[in-house]
Amino acid sequence: MTDLVITAASVVAGTDAVRDIGTAGETLTAGKAIYYSASTAKWMLADSNAATAEARSAKAIALNGASLNQPVSVQKGGSITIGAALTPGVAYYLSDTPGGICPVADVGSGEYVGLIGLATSASVLALDFQYSGVAL
């Protein structure tokens, strides 16, 4: 699977961003896909082949780096400059690398399908988190 190579310092929320603030449940890097753990009340790295449906369902993108129990700003919707080279019009999905994002063509067998968003330019992703609950 080929994940986006994200430059954390280049991740920037768009003017239409839907944001939230929470606590990191592990080390997070800006640009990583994350989910909110109901059991710990913390943000964790999402993973398309994780053991639980909760962890397979990305809900936001980390906007800053944070270590365990540190505050993290997250983006749940709107446009984001993701800090990576995108192909306009391509759908991007949660990958099987914790926090990773990949193009639709790289979603592999056995992975649960979870849309992150659509590229509106070579650098901007329109976030649209959708979890299918279906594995390929």
MITOR-362974 format. One record per residue (C-alpha): residue number from 1; x, z, y. Coordinates in pm, 1 decimal. Layout:
N
@k:NUM x:X z:Z y:Y
...
//
This chain:
136
@k:1 x:0.0 z:0.0 y:0.0
@k:2 x:127.5 z:-89.0 y:345.0
@k:3 x:35.1 z:176.3 y:598.8
@k:4 x:55.0 z:128.6 y:973.4
@k:5 x:388.0 z:240.0 y:1114.4
@k:6 x:268.7 z:463.1 y:1396.3
@k:7 x:488.0 z:575.1 y:1684.9
@k:8 x:346.8 z:920.6 y:1756.4
@k:9 x:457.4 z:918.2 y:2120.9
@k:10 x:251.2 z:599.4 y:2176.1
@k:11 x:-82.6 z:739.5 y:2050.9
@k:12 x:-316.9 z:757.1 y:2351.0
@k:13 x:-689.2 z:827.8 y:2366.5
@k:14 x:-899.5 z:565.4 y:2541.2
@k:15 x:-1116.0 z:636.1 y:2843.1
@k:16 x:-1422.5 z:639.3 y:2614.9
@k:17 x:-1266.2 z:884.1 y:2367.1
@k:18 x:-1480.5 z:1146.9 y:2196.4
@k:19 x:-1245.3 z:1445.3 y:2165.0
@k:20 x:-1236.7 z:1790.4 y:2016.3
@k:21 x:-982.5 z:2070.9 y:1985.4
@k:22 x:-913.0 z:2272.4 y:1674.0
@k:23 x:-646.1 z:2435.5 y:1460.5
@k:24 x:-404.2 z:2256.2 y:1230.1
@k:25 x:-424.1 z:2357.3 y:864.2
@k:26 x:-87.1 z:2194.6 y:791.3
@k:27 x:174.9 z:1996.1 y:980.5
@k:28 x:5.7 z:1708.2 y:1161.8
@k:29 x:152.2 z:1414.9 y:1353.9
@k:30 x:-17.0 z:1216.3 y:1630.2
@k:31 x:-189.7 z:908.8 y:1488.7
@k:32 x:-268.0 z:1055.3 y:1146.0
@k:33 x:-619.3 z:1041.7 y:998.4
@k:34 x:-756.5 z:1392.3 y:946.1
@k:35 x:-1063.3 z:1577.6 y:819.4
@k:36 x:-1211.8 z:1916.6 y:901.6
@k:37 x:-1190.3 z:2163.5 y:612.4
@k:38 x:-1506.8 z:2372.0 y:598.5
@k:39 x:-1337.3 z:2638.3 y:385.3
@k:40 x:-1042.7 z:2698.0 y:620.8
@k:41 x:-1202.0 z:2583.7 y:950.5
@k:42 x:-887.2 z:2378.0 y:1016.3
@k:43 x:-789.1 z:2011.0 y:1049.0
@k:44 x:-603.8 z:1864.0 y:749.9
@k:45 x:-459.8 z:1524.0 y:648.9
@k:46 x:-722.1 z:1297.4 y:491.7
@k:47 x:-632.1 z:1106.3 y:173.8
@k:48 x:-832.7 z:827.6 y:5.3
@k:49 x:-751.7 z:948.5 y:-346.2
@k:50 x:-771.0 z:1324.2 y:-286.3
@k:51 x:-941.3 z:1550.4 y:-541.2
@k:52 x:-1234.1 z:1639.8 y:-311.5
@k:53 x:-1483.9 z:1423.2 y:-124.5
@k:54 x:-1425.8 z:1632.0 y:188.7
@k:55 x:-1054.0 z:1540.3 y:196.1
@k:56 x:-1134.4 z:1172.1 y:131.9
@k:57 x:-1360.4 z:1151.5 y:437.6
@k:58 x:-1154.9 z:1113.0 y:756.3
@k:59 x:-1334.0 z:1243.8 y:1065.4
@k:60 x:-1073.9 z:1209.1 y:1343.2
@k:61 x:-725.1 z:1103.5 y:1450.6
@k:62 x:-471.9 z:1367.4 y:1560.2
@k:63 x:-373.7 z:1313.7 y:1924.4
@k:64 x:-71.5 z:1544.9 y:1915.4
@k:65 x:164.8 z:1696.2 y:1664.6
@k:66 x:94.6 z:2048.3 y:1541.9
@k:67 x:223.3 z:2285.5 y:1276.4
@k:68 x:14.7 z:2521.2 y:1064.1
@k:69 x:-217.9 z:2735.5 y:1280.5
@k:70 x:-123.8 z:2557.5 y:1604.5
@k:71 x:-383.6 z:2394.0 y:1830.7
@k:72 x:-448.3 z:2023.7 y:1778.6
@k:73 x:-642.6 z:1778.3 y:1993.5
@k:74 x:-840.4 z:1525.4 y:1789.2
@k:75 x:-1028.5 z:1205.0 y:1863.3
@k:76 x:-1354.7 z:1150.1 y:1676.3
@k:77 x:-1472.6 z:827.2 y:1836.5
@k:78 x:-1410.1 z:564.0 y:2101.8
@k:79 x:-1102.3 z:351.7 y:2154.4
@k:80 x:-750.3 z:467.6 y:2076.2
@k:81 x:-412.3 z:308.1 y:2133.8
@k:82 x:-285.1 z:390.4 y:1786.3
@k:83 x:86.8 z:332.2 y:1847.4
@k:84 x:116.5 z:57.3 y:1585.8
@k:85 x:86.9 z:-320.8 y:1559.9
@k:86 x:-270.0 z:-419.9 y:1468.6
@k:87 x:-434.0 z:-751.9 y:1387.4
@k:88 x:-736.4 z:-802.8 y:1615.6
@k:89 x:-1063.1 z:-817.6 y:1422.6
@k:90 x:-922.7 z:-650.9 y:1110.4
@k:91 x:-1084.7 z:-339.5 y:963.1
@k:92 x:-851.1 z:-43.9 y:902.6
@k:93 x:-909.8 z:215.3 y:632.1
@k:94 x:-784.6 z:549.7 y:511.0
@k:95 x:-492.2 z:499.9 y:271.6
@k:96 x:-375.7 z:694.0 y:-32.5
@k:97 x:-88.6 z:838.2 y:170.8
@k:98 x:-208.5 z:1163.4 y:333.3
@k:99 x:-305.8 z:1078.2 y:692.4
@k:100 x:-217.5 z:711.3 y:647.2
@k:101 x:-410.6 z:413.3 y:781.3
@k:102 x:-396.0 z:67.2 y:623.7
@k:103 x:-563.3 z:-273.3 y:663.2
@k:104 x:-859.7 z:-346.5 y:437.4
@k:105 x:-649.4 z:-581.4 y:221.4
@k:106 x:-429.0 z:-287.7 y:118.0
@k:107 x:-704.8 z:-57.0 y:-9.8
@k:108 x:-617.8 z:-28.5 y:-378.3
@k:109 x:-785.2 z:33.9 y:-710.7
@k:110 x:-898.2 z:393.5 y:-764.9
@k:111 x:-909.4 z:470.9 y:-391.5
@k:112 x:-1226.2 z:585.1 y:-219.4
@k:113 x:-1327.1 z:350.8 y:61.7
@k:114 x:-1322.8 z:511.0 y:406.0
@k:115 x:-1337.0 z:302.7 y:722.8
@k:116 x:-1131.4 z:427.9 y:1018.4
@k:117 x:-1217.2 z:149.3 y:1263.4
@k:118 x:-1178.5 z:-208.8 y:1380.4
@k:119 x:-888.3 z:-348.7 y:1579.9
@k:120 x:-1007.7 z:-476.8 y:1917.0
@k:121 x:-658.9 z:-588.5 y:2020.4
@k:122 x:-301.4 z:-580.9 y:1890.2
@k:123 x:-275.4 z:-211.0 y:1981.7
@k:124 x:-628.2 z:-66.8 y:2021.2
@k:125 x:-849.1 z:60.1 y:1739.7
@k:126 x:-1222.2 z:119.1 y:1794.7
@k:127 x:-1283.4 z:427.8 y:1581.8
@k:128 x:-1586.4 z:415.6 y:1351.3
@k:129 x:-1538.8 z:669.6 y:1070.6
@k:130 x:-1747.0 z:584.9 y:764.1
@k:131 x:-1704.9 z:725.0 y:413.8
@k:132 x:-1866.3 z:526.1 y:133.6
@k:133 x:-1820.0 z:773.7 y:-149.9
@k:134 x:-1731.5 z:474.0 y:-367.2
@k:135 x:-1398.0 z:419.3 y:-540.3
@k:136 x:-1263.3 z:69.5 y:-600.6
//
